[in-house]
Amino acid sequence: MSRAARATTLAAYRDGITVICELAVQFTDATWLAQTPCAEWRAVDLAGHLRCVADDYHEYLDDAPDSRLARLMATGVPADSLARKLARQNAAELAALPDAPGKEHIGAFAESARAYGRRLALLTTPGAWDQPHHTYRGHVVTVGAMAGLACAEWHLHAWDLARALGKDYRPADPRLVREAWRSGGPRQWSQYGLGGAVLESGDPWDVLLGASGRDPAWVRV
């Protein structure tokens, strides 16, 4: 991955964190209990998930290419089965978190996610971002591609939080975020039947929302 591509990815990654923090301060005790587009998750649950997954990214990078995520991906299970396994992992990690306000979870998330971004920025040795992170069904996902996936995840969850507030969110460069997700998450595209023609048509943000299992028309009831 080129230096320019790394810088662009990291800038979008940091933007995603910033937007999440800006949205978090708009929640009240009542709205932290609001439903989100993520099935069965209230806003406070989503905040806890963000805290967990930011820490997971550190663990996966520490142990790559032999992390617990890499071992799961290496099994090559179908995408729908993989999604269920990851959902169970997310639920278990969330259940293990101590009860805390959403604001506290977001503070911990931001600290961990920014630290991950700094780690990535320090990987300046030629080829460092091209090292394997894990492999799924013959597709090697590099450290850089995983950074792109993390970037896209922050922007997607920013949309989730915005919707829980009755607002909307769209990243400044939705095409960049879509391609970041595409490079790091090939399983998602196949799971939702999105071939190349579909990816290049329509609104890139709506395509990404759909590819990640979200309904672009979702509104808080």
C-alpha positions in Angstrom: 0.0 0.0 0.0 1.4 3.4 -1.0 2.2 6.1 1.5 -0.6 8.3 0.1 -3.1 5.5 0.5 -2.0 4.8 4.1 -2.4 8.5 4.9 -5.8 8.7 3.4 -7.0 5.6 5.2 -5.7 6.9 8.5 -7.3 10.3 8.1 -10.7 8.6 7.4 -10.1 6.3 10.3 -9.5 9.2 12.7 -12.6 11.0 11.3 -14.8 8.0 12.2 -13.6 8.2 15.8 -14.2 11.9 16.0 -17.7 11.6 14.7 -18.6 8.9 17.2 -17.3 11.1 20.0 -19.3 14.1 18.7 -22.5 12.0 18.5 -21.9 10.5 22.0 -22.0 13.9 23.7 -25.5 14.4 22.3 -27.0 11.4 24.2 -28.9 11.8 27.4 -29.5 9.1 30.0 -32.8 8.4 28.3 -31.5 8.3 24.7 -28.6 6.0 25.6 -31.5 3.4 26.0 -32.8 4.1 22.5 -32.8 1.2 20.0 -30.2 1.3 17.2 -30.2 -0.3 13.7 -28.1 -3.1 15.2 -30.7 -5.7 16.2 -31.2 -6.1 19.9 -28.7 -3.4 20.8 -29.5 -0.1 22.5 -27.2 2.8 22.1 -25.4 2.0 25.4 -24.9 -1.6 24.1 -23.4 -0.3 20.9 -21.1 2.0 22.9 -19.9 -1.1 24.9 -19.4 -3.0 21.6 -17.2 -0.2 20.3 -15.1 -0.4 23.4 -14.7 -4.2 23.0 -13.9 -4.2 19.3 -11.3 -1.4 19.6 -9.5 -3.6 22.1 -9.9 -6.6 19.8 -8.2 -4.8 16.9 -5.1 -4.4 19.2 -5.2 -8.1 20.1 -5.6 -9.2 16.4 -2.6 -7.1 15.4 -0.5 -8.3 18.3 -1.1 -11.9 17.3 -1.3 -11.6 13.5 -1.3 -13.8 11.5 -2.1 -16.4 14.2 -4.7 -14.5 16.2 -8.0 -16.1 17.4 -9.6 -14.2 14.5 -7.1 -15.6 12.0 -7.8 -19.1 13.4 -11.5 -18.6 12.9 -11.1 -17.3 9.4 -8.8 -20.1 8.5 -11.6 -22.6 9.0 -13.2 -21.2 5.9 -16.7 -21.6 7.1 -19.5 -20.1 5.0 -20.1 -16.4 5.4 -23.4 -16.8 7.1 -22.0 -19.2 9.7 -19.0 -16.9 10.2 -21.3 -14.0 10.8 -23.2 -16.0 13.5 -19.9 -17.0 15.2 -18.7 -13.4 15.3 -22.1 -12.2 16.6 -21.8 -14.7 19.4 -18.3 -13.5 20.2 -19.6 -9.9 20.2 -22.4 -10.8 22.6 -20.1 -12.7 25.0 -17.6 -9.7 25.1 -20.4 -7.3 25.7 -21.9 -9.5 28.5 -18.4 -9.6 30.2 -18.2 -5.8 30.3 -18.9 -4.1 33.7 -22.0 -1.9 33.7 -21.0 1.6 32.8 -22.6 4.7 31.2 -22.5 5.0 27.5 -20.2 8.0 27.8 -17.7 6.0 29.8 -17.7 3.2 27.1 -17.2 5.8 24.4 -14.3 7.4 26.3 -12.6 4.0 26.6 -13.3 3.3 22.9 -11.8 6.5 21.7 -8.6 6.0 23.8 -8.1 2.5 22.5 -9.1 3.3 18.9 -6.8 6.3 18.7 -4.0 4.2 20.1 -4.6 1.6 17.4 -4.4 4.4 14.8 -1.1 5.5 16.2 0.3 2.0 16.0 -0.7 1.8 12.4 0.9 5.2 11.7 4.2 3.9 13.1 4.3 0.9 10.7 6.5 2.8 8.2 8.8 -0.1 7.3 8.3 -0.9 3.6 5.7 -3.6 3.2 4.5 -3.4 6.8 0.9 -2.7 5.8 1.0 -5.5 3.2 1.8 -8.2 5.8 -0.9 -10.8 6.2 -3.4 -10.2 9.0 -5.5 -13.3 8.3 -6.8 -15.4 5.4 -10.4 -16.3 4.5 -11.1 -18.9 1.8 -7.8 -18.1 0.0 -8.2 -14.3 0.3 -5.3 -12.8 2.2 -6.4 -9.8 4.2 -3.4 -7.6 5.0 -2.7 -5.4 7.9 -3.6 -2.4 5.7 -6.8 -3.9 4.6 -7.8 -4.6 8.2 -7.1 -0.9 9.0 -9.5 -0.1 6.2 -12.1 -2.4 7.7 -11.7 -0.7 11.1 -12.1 2.7 9.4 -15.3 1.6 7.8 -16.6 0.0 11.0 -16.3 3.3 12.9 -18.2 5.2 10.2 -20.9 2.5 10.1 -21.4 2.7 13.8 -21.4 6.4 13.6 -24.5 6.0 11.4 -26.0 3.6 13.9 -25.6 6.1 16.7 -26.9 9.0 14.6 -30.0 7.0 13.7 -30.6 6.2 17.4 -30.6 10.0 17.9 -33.1 10.5 15.1 -30.4 12.0 12.9 -28.5 10.9 9.8 -24.8 10.5 9.0 -22.8 10.2 5.9 -19.0 10.2 5.7 -17.3 12.9 3.8 -16.0 10.3 1.2 -18.4 7.4 1.1 -16.6 5.8 -1.8 -13.4 5.6 0.1 -15.1 4.1 3.1 -16.9 1.6 0.9 -13.6 0.5 -0.7 -11.9 0.3 2.7 -14.6 -2.1 3.9 -14.5 -4.1 0.6 -10.8 -4.7 0.9 -10.9 -5.8 4.5 -14.2 -7.7 4.5 -14.6 -9.9 1.4 -16.9 -12.2 3.3 -19.5 -9.5 3.7 -19.7 -8.8 0.0 -20.2 -12.5 -0.9 -22.7 -12.9 2.0 -25.0 -10.3 0.6 -24.5 -11.3 -3.1 -22.8 -8.1 -4.1 -20.8 -8.6 -7.2 -18.6 -6.0 -9.0 -21.4 -4.6 -11.0 -23.5 -3.9 -7.9 -20.6 -2.4 -6.1 -20.0 0.1 -8.9 -23.7 1.1 -9.2 -25.9 3.2 -6.9 -25.0 5.3 -4.0 -21.7 4.0 -2.4 -22.9 4.7 1.1 -26.3 2.9 0.6 -24.4 0.0 -0.9 -22.1 -0.2 2.1 -25.0 0.0 4.5 -26.7 -2.8 2.8 -23.6 -4.9 2.5 -23.1 -4.6 6.3 -26.7 -5.8 6.9 -28.2 -2.4 7.6 -31.4 -0.9 6.1 -30.7 2.6 4.8 -34.3 3.5 5.5 -34.2 2.5 9.2 -35.6 5.1 11.5 -36.1 5.1 15.3 -39.7 4.3 16.3 
